[in-house]
Amino acid sequence: MATPLPGLPERVTIYEVGPRDGLQNEKAVVPVEVKAEFVTRLARAGLTTIETTSFVHPKWVPQLADAEELLGVLPRSGDVRYPVLVPNERGLDRALANGITEIAIFGSATETFARRNLNRTVDESLAMFAPVVERARAEGLWVRAYVSMACGDPWEGDVPIEQVVSVASRLMDLGCSQLSIGDTIGVGTPGHVTALIEAMAAAGIGTDRLAVHFHDTYGQALANTLAALRAGVTVVDASTGGLGGCPYAESATGNLPTEDLVWMLNGLGVETGVDLDELVATSRWMAGRLGRPSPSRVVQALSPKTE
């Protein structure tokens, strides 16, 4: 039985990142037909925003080298959004050629990760993103920005909130419609998350333009999500089966599992539109394709036990 808590939104939009952020960190390349089936199953489970792939150079993320092929075979539903990650103008060209209407750019709050992930300083990365966002907006595309390492960095340690807000503000000033706050290595805790969201609001980035993206490295992802919801956020990134990490930050373990998020939100009486049983079945199916069990606690609890 659902037992609501005061101060929570009536509905949360889940921004599913499993096909992109989840699969980009797999050691083996997942066949394109499996990826297409994965996305299709996610849509069938009721997820309406599914980040599908990335137009990054295949040299850097070979697991997503089949972006064009995937989009060519993927049956797209008119009720589902299929954003893709775009690192630069070449990536935008590829996205536009494939009929994409929503993109995301991926910035860093720290200099070290910016260099490791984008081979650029923070300033240089923002200069690279500026024409991407400008062209995308001129073409009528919706643009999201990620700000990674928002709670901590494996090389620089604690990241000051004002530093995160500064980079976030510059990303949004480019013309982005939504900002996803990324705790890339999962070190954040609820108090820090709340302070970060409040600082964003004070800088003019309200919760109506925010999303949160938590990794579960220290088991804090659900607690941090609840703190974000209490602070007014209504868009939460999650990855079915808890797939994911970051190829440029070894301490970034799996994303918040979508199933665990849906279980919590169902218990709180918060609507998501997601069929949990269908989602768990999808995770079990994908785990079979990857050859290992899902780390999601809810998937484990709802799966048949073997003797």
matplotlib code that plots the C-alpha trace (Angstrom):
import matplotlib.pyplot as plt

x = [0.0, 1.3, 2.1, 2.8, 5.2, 4.4, 6.3, 6.8, 5.7, 2.7, 4.5, 8.2, 9.6, 12.2, 15.0, 16.2, 19.9, 20.5, 21.0, 23.6, 25.2, 24.6, 25.9, 28.8, 30.8, 30.4, 33.6, 32.0, 30.1, 26.4, 24.9, 22.7, 19.6, 19.9, 20.2, 17.1, 15.1, 16.3, 15.0, 11.8, 11.2, 11.9, 9.3, 6.8, 7.4, 6.1, 9.4, 8.8, 12.3, 15.1, 18.6, 19.4, 23.0, 25.8, 27.4, 30.9, 33.8, 34.0, 37.6, 36.7, 33.5, 33.5, 30.5, 28.4, 30.0, 26.7, 24.7, 23.5, 22.7, 20.8, 18.6, 18.1, 16.5, 14.9, 11.1, 10.4, 7.1, 5.5, 4.9, 8.6, 11.5, 14.8, 17.5, 21.1, 24.5, 26.3, 29.9, 30.6, 29.5, 30.4, 28.2, 25.4, 25.7, 25.2, 22.3, 20.5, 21.1, 19.4, 16.3, 17.1, 15.0, 16.6, 20.2, 22.4, 25.9, 28.2, 30.2, 32.4, 32.5, 36.2, 39.3, 40.8, 37.7, 37.2, 40.6, 40.2, 36.7, 36.8, 40.6, 39.9, 39.8, 36.4, 36.6, 37.6, 34.8, 32.2, 33.6, 33.2, 29.6, 28.5, 28.1, 26.5, 23.8, 23.3, 22.9, 20.7, 18.4, 18.2, 17.1, 14.4, 16.1, 15.6, 19.0, 19.9, 23.3, 25.0, 27.3, 29.4, 31.5, 29.0, 29.6, 33.2, 36.0, 38.4, 41.4, 40.4, 38.4, 35.5, 34.1, 32.9, 29.3, 30.0, 32.3, 29.6, 27.0, 29.4, 29.9, 26.2, 25.2, 27.6, 26.1, 22.6, 23.5, 24.4, 20.7, 20.1, 16.6, 17.5, 20.5, 21.2, 23.3, 25.6, 27.2, 29.5, 31.3, 28.4, 30.0, 27.1, 24.8, 21.3, 22.5, 25.0, 22.4, 19.9, 22.5, 23.5, 19.9, 19.3, 22.5, 21.3, 18.0, 19.8, 21.8, 18.5, 18.4, 15.1, 14.0, 11.7, 14.9, 16.8, 17.3, 19.4, 21.8, 23.1, 25.5, 25.1, 28.8, 28.2, 24.6, 23.3, 21.5, 17.9, 18.5, 19.9, 17.0, 14.5, 16.3, 16.2, 12.4, 11.8, 13.8, 11.4, 13.1, 10.7, 13.1, 15.3, 17.9, 18.1, 19.4, 17.4, 19.2, 21.7, 23.8, 26.5, 29.5, 31.9, 34.8, 36.9, 36.3, 37.0, 35.4, 32.1, 30.1, 26.5, 23.7, 20.7, 18.7, 15.4, 13.6, 14.7, 13.6, 10.2, 9.7, 10.4, 8.2, 5.3, 5.6, 5.4, 2.4, 4.3, 3.3, 5.8, 3.7, 6.1, 5.1, 7.5, 6.9, 7.6, 10.7, 12.0, 11.4, 13.4, 16.3, 16.3, 16.3, 19.2, 21.1, 20.9, 22.3, 25.2, 25.9, 25.6, 22.9, 21.5, 22.8, 19.3, 18.1, 14.5, 15.3, 17.0, 14.1, 11.4, 13.3, 12.6, 15.1, 17.2, 18.1]
y = [0.0, 3.4, 5.7, 9.3, 11.7, 15.4, 17.7, 15.2, 15.7, 13.9, 12.6, 12.0, 11.7, 9.0, 9.8, 6.3, 6.2, 2.4, 2.1, 4.9, 5.4, 1.8, 0.0, 2.4, 0.9, -2.8, -4.6, -6.4, -4.7, -5.5, -6.5, -3.8, -6.0, -6.5, -2.8, -2.2, -4.8, -3.3, 0.1, -1.3, -3.3, -0.2, 1.8, -1.1, -0.9, 2.7, 4.7, 7.8, 9.3, 6.9, 8.2, 5.8, 6.3, 8.7, 10.2, 10.2, 9.0, 5.2, 5.3, 6.7, 4.7, 1.6, 0.2, 2.9, 2.9, 1.5, 4.7, 5.2, 1.5, 1.4, 4.4, 2.9, -0.3, 1.0, 1.3, 4.7, 5.3, 8.7, 8.7, 8.2, 10.7, 9.3, 11.9, 11.1, 12.4, 14.8, 15.7, 18.2, 19.7, 16.5, 14.6, 17.1, 16.6, 12.9, 13.4, 15.7, 13.3, 10.6, 12.6, 13.2, 16.0, 15.9, 16.0, 16.2, 17.6, 16.4, 19.0, 18.6, 20.6, 19.8, 20.5, 17.0, 15.2, 17.6, 16.8, 13.0, 12.9, 15.6, 16.2, 19.9, 22.4, 23.4, 26.7, 24.9, 22.4, 25.2, 26.9, 23.6, 23.2, 26.8, 26.3, 22.8, 24.3, 27.3, 25.2, 22.7, 25.3, 26.9, 23.5, 23.3, 20.7, 20.3, 20.4, 19.0, 19.6, 17.3, 18.6, 15.7, 15.4, 17.6, 16.1, 14.9, 14.0, 11.0, 13.2, 16.5, 15.3, 17.4, 19.8, 23.2, 23.8, 27.3, 25.7, 23.3, 26.1, 28.3, 25.6, 24.7, 28.4, 28.7, 25.5, 26.8, 30.2, 28.5, 27.9, 24.5, 23.6, 21.2, 20.5, 17.1, 17.2, 14.2, 12.6, 10.6, 8.7, 8.4, 10.2, 12.6, 12.5, 14.0, 17.2, 18.0, 17.3, 19.6, 22.4, 22.0, 22.3, 25.3, 26.9, 26.2, 27.9, 30.9, 31.2, 31.2, 27.5, 26.4, 22.9, 23.1, 22.9, 20.4, 16.7, 14.5, 11.7, 9.5, 6.6, 4.1, 3.6, 4.1, 3.1, 6.7, 7.0, 6.4, 8.6, 11.4, 11.0, 11.4, 14.6, 15.9, 15.3, 17.0, 20.0, 20.1, 18.1, 16.0, 14.5, 11.6, 9.8, 6.0, 3.0, -0.2, -3.0, -0.6, -0.8, 1.8, 3.7, 5.9, 4.7, 7.7, 7.4, 4.0, 4.7, 5.4, 2.3, 1.6, 4.1, 4.2, 1.1, 2.2, -0.7, 0.4, 3.9, 2.8, 0.6, 3.5, 5.9, 3.4, 3.0, 6.8, 7.1, 9.1, 8.3, 7.3, 5.5, 2.6, -1.1, -2.5, -6.1, -5.4, -3.5, -6.3, -8.8, -6.5, -6.4, -10.1, -10.5, -8.0, -9.7, -12.9, -11.2, -9.7, -13.0, -11.7, -10.9, -7.5, -5.5, -4.0, -5.1, -5.0, -7.2, -9.7, -9.7, -10.2, -12.8, -16.5, -18.1, -21.0, -23.9]
z = [0.0, -1.0, 1.9, 0.7, 2.4, 2.5, 0.1, -2.7, -6.3, -7.5, -10.6, -11.5, -15.0, -15.2, -17.7, -18.7, -19.5, -19.6, -23.4, -23.5, -20.1, -19.1, -22.2, -22.9, -20.1, -21.1, -21.9, -24.8, -27.6, -27.4, -30.8, -32.3, -32.5, -28.7, -28.1, -30.3, -28.4, -25.1, -26.0, -27.4, -24.2, -22.0, -24.0, -23.6, -19.8, -19.8, -19.9, -22.1, -22.2, -23.2, -23.9, -26.7, -27.8, -28.3, -31.4, -29.9, -32.0, -32.1, -31.1, -27.7, -27.0, -29.3, -27.5, -29.1, -32.6, -34.0, -33.3, -36.9, -37.3, -34.1, -35.0, -38.4, -37.1, -34.0, -34.2, -32.6, -30.8, -31.2, -27.4, -26.5, -26.6, -27.8, -26.9, -27.8, -26.4, -28.8, -27.9, -30.7, -34.0, -35.9, -33.5, -34.1, -37.8, -37.4, -35.0, -37.5, -40.3, -38.3, -37.5, -33.9, -32.2, -28.7, -27.7, -24.6, -24.0, -21.3, -19.3, -16.2, -13.0, -12.6, -14.8, -14.4, -15.5, -18.4, -19.6, -19.2, -20.7, -23.3, -23.7, -23.0, -20.1, -18.8, -20.7, -23.9, -23.5, -23.1, -26.2, -28.0, -26.8, -27.7, -31.5, -30.9, -28.7, -31.0, -34.1, -32.3, -31.0, -34.5, -35.8, -33.2, -31.1, -27.3, -25.5, -22.1, -20.3, -17.9, -15.3, -14.0, -10.8, -9.1, -5.6, -5.8, -8.2, -7.9, -8.7, -7.1, -4.1, -2.8, -5.4, -4.0, -4.6, -6.0, -8.6, -9.7, -9.9, -11.9, -14.6, -14.6, -15.1, -18.0, -19.6, -19.2, -20.5, -23.8, -24.3, -22.8, -21.5, -18.8, -16.5, -15.1, -11.9, -12.0, -8.9, -11.2, -8.5, -6.1, -3.1, -2.5, 0.5, 1.1, 2.8, 0.1, -2.6, -1.0, -0.6, -4.2, -5.5, -3.3, -4.7, -8.2, -7.5, -6.0, -9.2, -11.3, -12.2, -10.7, -10.1, -13.1, -15.2, -13.1, -13.2, -10.9, -11.9, -9.1, -9.0, -6.2, -5.4, -1.6, -1.5, -1.4, -4.7, -3.4, -0.3, -2.5, -4.9, -2.1, -0.9, -4.5, -4.7, -1.4, -2.8, -5.8, -8.5, -10.7, -13.3, -12.2, -14.3, -13.8, -15.6, -15.9, -14.1, -12.6, -15.7, -16.2, -15.0, -16.8, -19.0, -17.8, -14.1, -12.7, -9.4, -11.1, -10.5, -11.7, -12.0, -9.8, -10.9, -12.5, -10.8, -7.3, -8.1, -9.3, -6.2, -3.9, -5.9, -6.0, -2.2, -1.9, -4.2, -6.7, -10.3, -13.0, -15.6, -15.4, -15.2, -12.6, -13.5, -17.2, -16.2, -14.1, -16.9, -19.2, -16.7, -16.4, -20.2, -20.6, -17.8, -19.7, -22.8, -20.8, -19.0, -15.4, -12.9, -12.4, -9.4, -8.8, -5.4, -6.6, -9.6, -7.3, -4.9, -7.6, -9.6, -9.1, -6.6, -7.8, -5.6]

ax = plt.figure().add_subplot(projection="3d")
ax.plot(x, y, z, "-o")
ax.set_aspect("equal")
plt.show()
